[in-house]
Amino acid sequence: MRITIAGTSFTKRRVLVLAVAGAVGTAGATLLLGTLAHRGHHSPAPSAATSGPAPSPGAPGIGDPLLPLAGNGGYQVRRYTLAFDWRSPRTPFDAGATISATATQALSRFDLDFAGNTLHRVTVDGLPAAAVRDGDELVVTPSKPILRGAAFTVRVAYTADPTRQRHRGDAIADYGWVPTPDGTVLCPQPDGAKMIFPADDHPSLRAPVTFRITTPPGISAVAGGRLVERVRRPDGRTRWTYDSEQPVAAQLVQLAIGRFTVVDGTGPRGLPLRDVVPDGLVSGTAAYRSLVPEHLAWLERRLGPYPFSRYGVLVGDTDLPVALETQSLSVLPSADLLGDRVHAERNLVHELTHHWTGDSVAVRRWSDLWLSEGHAQFYERLYSDTHGGDSMEEAMRAAYERHDQWRHDDGAPAEPTWPTLFRQIRYDGSALVLYALREEVGEDTFDRIERSWVTRYRGRAAGTADFVALASEVAGRDLRPFLTPWLYGERTPPMPGHPDWQVDPVRT
């Protein structure tokens, strides 16, 4: 049965649940199926809550118009601790997730975003909890209600499948787990983290992540953040522990497993740099990787200090379709770093820019993605202008000519649909909005808007209305009449300062 609420269809909860028992265990744990009658269990009495509203289910999503079931309501995650017992490429392995959270309402049950492989058992505060898979939702009913404001801990034991992927018809293509010849890298954007671990999978929701990965002899594990501990076990396997250091959105988590060389360096102001490179690609990618300190310095002059504790490039030895700004450790396909320098630098600068706009300043809703991709594309083009690539003006004029067609096919920059989220209108098409703003207010004012944007919202989520308001504040005039048609209009407005620029006719 499907239920339609405000034009959006949802699947009714299935009536089968998993009756689970014991602490988090291995892949051999027994699964028992029961009904929502919870055979042998009693519904908690309303008096379980000492004050306030009676316990009720947390919302299955935060209500993002493009993906209503992304994220979850009723609690806030304080930390993820992920334990992966890696065995060999393309082979399922035992995994566990410990989620520390705080209830923002009295909870009778709550959801996690989870599309992983076989579920084994779930506990809440050490007690068995019932769990039901409902599409990409894992619905957890604890043995007793959780009071509003209470801290609680969820443990999920499951089998992780490092071949699990999904496909999109835009720039993302295949995403999720991305196998390599001897391991894996991750491409969780946009909603692929739930294939890797149970999560609050929305870009506006962030929490610190601890990774504990066990690997066979000769195989390394690397994750975003800092290496806390490496322990060689008596059986020859190694356990690696990483801490993300700062909160991270689920779509920006990175884990790489394989035969790697870690190349350490130093960036501006002593920033620690760490590149992770497959052993056979170290020398071939060294020339372009060595440019990262220059890229950091160039961006810091425009956007201020790099917002995280470290940075590095993970070279993907795989048919990875795109590069990705996974936090503190951007992943780039090896082909990007083995070919043309202009192309390599464009991708390197693009992913690095995201660490200011997209990683540090997160998007509030998926429809705000233009703020992330548009900024990354703008600075990529601006850098390339003086480093051997096309001129900024030529690139923007070409985008202007195609803008009406992009709007027709894929929506205005701030009005995507879910299938068209990562189309060209969100890249050069959104960079064009920023270019138009610069032409309208002048370069000095534009630079102050940009610096203010990444400073005011550092470590926070912000949206299109926030950007328009801040730009108006810095410019000293209301920019809504100017920016609204650029962001939402059916037709492309005239480009300030370029009356000769023409938009190509739309072909239907």
N, C-alpha and C positions, 0 to 999 in steps of 0.2 A: 504494500500500500504506500502511496506517496501523498504527502501533505504539502499543500502550497500555502506559504505565508508571505504576504507582501510580494507575490509574484515569483517567489523562489521555492523550488521543490526540495523536500527533505525526505529521506527514507525513514519509515517508522522503525523504532527499535525492534530488533529481533527478540524472540522470546527465549532463546537459548542463552544460558550463561555458563561460565566456567566455574565450577566449585573447586576452589584451590585451597591447598593446605601447606603449612610449613614455611620455612624461610626460603630465600631464593636458592634454587638448586641448579642442576645440570639439565642437559637436553633430554635426559632419560626420565624426567619427572612425568608422572602419570596425569593425564587430563581426564577430568570427569565432567560430563555434561548434565546440567539440570535445567529446570524451568524457572521462570521468574517467581514462582511460588517459594523459591529458596527452601527446598525440602530440608527440614531439620533446623531451619533458622527462623527467627521471629523478627518481625518488623520492630525497629526501635520505637519506644514510647515517645510521644511528643515532649515529655518532661526531661528527655536527655539533654536538651539545651537549657541552661540555667536562666537565661534571659533573652529577650529579643525574639525575632521571628522564629517559627519552627524550622528545623532543617529542611532544605529543599535541594533539588538537583542543580548543580552548576551548569551554566549554559554550554552547549556543545561547540560554540564558536564565539568570537568577539564581534561578529556582525559585519565584517568587511564586505561591502557590496559585491566585490568581484569574487570572493571566496568565503561565503558566510560561515563555513565550519572551520576555518583556519583559526588557530589559537583556541583557548578555552576560557570559560568564565568560572568565577567562584573561588579562585585562588591565585596566588602569585608564586612562581618558581623562584627559590633562593639559590639553588645550585643543582646542576646535573653531575652525577658521577657515573661514568660509563666504563664497564669492564668487558673487554673483548679478548677471548682466548683464540687468537688467530692460529690457523693450522697450515693452509696452503691455498694458492690462488684458486678462485672460483669454487671454493669448497665451503659449505655452511659450517658455522662454528658457534659455540656456546657464548652467549652474551648476557649481560645484566645491566640494568639501569636503576640507579638510586636517585630519586627526585625529592629534594628537600623543598618544602613549600609552606606557605602561610595562607590560611583560609581567609578570604575577604567576605564570606557570608557563612552562615551555618549550613553545612553540606550534608545531605543525605547520600549523594553520589556525585561523581565528577568525571570528566572526560580527559583523555590524553589523545593527541594526534598520533596515530600509530598504524603504519601499513607494512610492518615488518613481517618476518616469516613466522614460524610456529611459536605460539605463546605457550609457556609452561606454567608459570604461577605468578601470583600477585599478592603482596602483603601491604598492609597499611599499618604503620607503627608496630610492626612485628606480628600482627595478627592476620590470619587468612582473609582475603577479600574476594568477593565475587567479581568476575570480569566478563564482559561480552564484547565481541568484535562486531561493530556495526559500520561496514564500509571502512573508511579510514579513521573511525573513532574507536577508541578503547574505553568502554564505559565501566568505571570501577565503583563498586558499592562496598564501602568498608563495613566491618562487622558492627561498628557503632558510629553514630554521627560525629562529625567534626565540628567543633564550636567555632564561631566567628572569631578571628584573631589568633586561633591556635596554630602552632607549628606542627607539621606532620611530615612523615617520611613514607614514600611509596617505593617499593622494590618490585621490579618486573624482571623475570627470568624468561629468556626467549632464545630462539635460534636466529642468528643473523645470516642472511644470504648475500654474499658480496657480488652477486651478479644481478641483483634486483635493480631495475631501471624502469623509467617511464619515458614517453616520447611526447614532444610538443612540435607543432608545425611552424615555430618561429625560430629565432636565433639560438635558443637554448638547445633544441633538438633532444638528444638523449641525456637524462640526468638521474642522479641518485648515486649508487655505487658505480665507479668506473674502473673495471679491471685493467691491470697492467700485466706484463709478462711474468712478474714475480710477486705481485701483490695487488694494491689498490690505491686510488686516490678518490676523493669525494667531490661531487658536484651537486650540492643539495638545492641550489636555487632553481625554481622559486619555492616549491613545496615538497622537496624531496627528502628533507631531514627525517620525516616520519617513516621513511623506508629504512632508516639507519638506526634510529632509537626513538622511544616514546617521548613526545616533546610538546611544548607550546609552540607550534610551528607557524609563526607569523612574524614578519620583519620588524614589527614594532615592539616585540616581546623579547627581552634579553635576560640572560642569567650567566654567571660563571660556569665553566665546564672543567671538570677533572677527567682526564683519560687515564685508564690503566689498561695497557695492552700487553699481552704476552705473545712472544713470537718464537719461532724455531731458531736454532743456531744459524748464524749468518744473515738473518733477516732483521732489519731495523724497523722501528716504528717512530713516526714523527707526527706531532700535532701542533696546531696553532698555540702560541703562548710559550711558556718556559718549561724546560726539562727539569723536573723536580728530583727524580730518582731513576736510576737504572740498576736493576738487581739481577745478577746471574743466579738462576736456581740450580739446585743439585742435579736436575734432569737435563741440564744444558740449555733450557729455554731461558729467555730474558724477559723480565717485566719492566716496562717503561711507564713512567708516570709523568703526565704533563698537566700544567695548570694554565687556563686561558688568561689569567692575570686580570682581565677586565671582562665585564659581562659581554656576551656575544649572542646575536640572533641565531636561531637554529640553522637558517639557510647559509650562514657564514662560517659554520664549523668545518675544520679541515683535519683529516687524518690520512696519513700516507704510510703504507707498509711496502717494503721491498728492500732491494740491495742499493743503498744510497751512500753517497759521500756528502757530508755536511760541511759547507764552506762558510766559515765565519768571517765577518768583516765589521767595519765601523762606518756609520753614516754621519751626517751633520750633528754637531753638538754631542758626539760620542754615542749616538744611537746604535745599539747592537743590531747587526745584520746577520741573517742566517739563511743561506740558500741550501736547498735540499735537492740533490741532483742524482739521477741514476748513474751508477758507476761508469758506464760507457759513454756518458754525455758530458762529463765535467769539462774537458778541454774544448769541445765543440761549442758549448754555450757560454764559455767564460767571457768572451769579448762583450757581448750584450748585457750579461748580468753585471759586469763591472761598471755599467753606466748608471746603475740604480742610485748611488750617492749623488750624482749630478741631478737626476730626476727629483730626488728628495729636496735638494737645495733649491731647485727651480720652483717647485710647488710651495715650499715653505715661504719663499719671498712673496707669494701671492695669497696664500691661505693661512699662513701662520704655522706654528710648530706642529709636526707630525703628532697625531692624537693618541698613539699607543706606545707601548713599552719597547717594542722591537718590530722589525720588518724583515721580510725575505721573500724569495721566489722559489716555488716548488715547480720543478720541471716535470711535466707529465709525459712519461714514455708510453703513449697510448694514442688512440685515434680520438682524443678529446675534441669535441666540436668547437668549444669556446674556451677562452680564458675566464677566470672567475676570481673576484676580490675576496676570497675567504680571509677572515680577519687575521692580520699580522703575518700571513703566509699565502700570498696570491699564487694560484696555480695557473701555469701557462703551458700549452702544448709544446712539445719539443720542436715541432716544425716552425713555430713562431720565432724560436731563438736560433735556428739554424739557417735562416734564409736572409732576406733583404733587411738591411739595418733600419730603414725608414719604417717598414711594417713592424719590425720587432719593437722599436721605440714607441710607436703609437700604442701598441698593446700594453707595454710595460707602464707607460704613463697613465693610460686609461685605468688599469686596475689599481695603481697606486693612488690616483685621485679619489677613487671610491672610498679609501680609508678616511678621508675627510667627509665626503658626501655619499652616504649610503651605509657605511659601517659606523662611523662616529655619529653623524647626524642621520638617523634612520628614518625611513619613510613611515608616515603614520598609517596610511592605507595604500593598498596596491595601486590605486589610481594616481598616487603621488610619485610613481616610479620615474616619471620624467625628470624629477629633481635629482635623482641619483644618476640615471644613465645620461641625461642631458648635460649635467656638469662634467661627468667623466669624458664625454665626447667633446665638449667645448675645450677643455684643457688639453686633451689629446691633440685636437686640431691646432690649438694655439701653439703648443710646443713644436709640432711638426712643421708649422709655418716657417720657423727659423732654424730647422734642423734637417733640411733636405726634402721635405714633403711639399704637398700642394699649399698654396697660400690660403690663409684663413678666409679671405674674401672670396676666392674662387670656390672653395668648398661650400661656403654658406650660400653663394649665389646658385650653385648647382642644387643645393637642398631647397632653396626658395622655389626654384622652377618646378620641383616635383611635389611641393608641399600640399597643394590641393588634392593631388592624386592620393597621397598618403592619408590625408584626412578622410577622403572618401572611402578608401579601402579599410583603414585600420583605426579610425577615430582620431579626434584632435589630440594633441599631446597629453592633456590631463583627463581625457575621456577614453581610456582603453576599454576593451573587453578582455575577458580572461584569455581567449585564444590569440588575441593580437597584442598581448602585453609587451612582448619583446620584438616588435616589428621596428622597421627603420625610423618611423615617426618618433619613437622613444629615444633614438640615438641622435643622428644628425638633425632630425626634425625637431627635437627638443633643444639641442645645442643652438639651433636657429632662434628659438625664443630668447635665449640668453644673449645671443648676438644682437637681436633686435633691441633688447633692453639696454645693452651697452651703447648702441647707436642713439637711443632715445635720451639717455641721461648723461652720457659722456663717460669716458674711460675712468676718470678719477672717482666719480660717484659710484660707478659700477664696481670698481675694486673695493670700495668701502662697504658696499652691500655684500659682496662675497665674503670678505673677512668677517663682517658682523654675523653673517649667516652661520658660518662654521664655528664661530666663537660662542654665540648666544645659545645655540642648540647642541653644543658638544655633549655627547653622551646621552642625548635625548632623541625622541621621535618627533618629527615635525612634518607638516603637510603644506599643500599648495597655498591655502589661506594664510598660513604663517609666513611663507616666503613673500607673498604679495604685500602683507602688512609691514613686514620688516623693510622691504625695498622702498615702500612709500615713506616710512619713517626716516630712513637714511637720506632719501632723495629730497625730503621736505615737501612732497606733494603727493596727492592721491594717484597711485599708478593703476588702480583697478580698471579705469576706463581704457587704459592702454593694454594691460596684460590680459584682461578677460577674453577679448576676441582672439588673441594669440593662443591662449590655452584651451579655449572651448569652442571657438567659432567654427562654422562649417566651411568658411572660406579664409584664405590666408590674407591678413591685412597688408597694406603697403609697408615696405621696408623704409624706416627713417633714414634719410641721407642718401637713398638710392632710388630715386623716382624712375629710373630706367629699368629696374628689375621687373621682370614679368613672370607670372605663374603659367605653366603649361596648362592647356585645357584638360579637363578630366575625361578619361576614357572609361566608359561603363561596360 
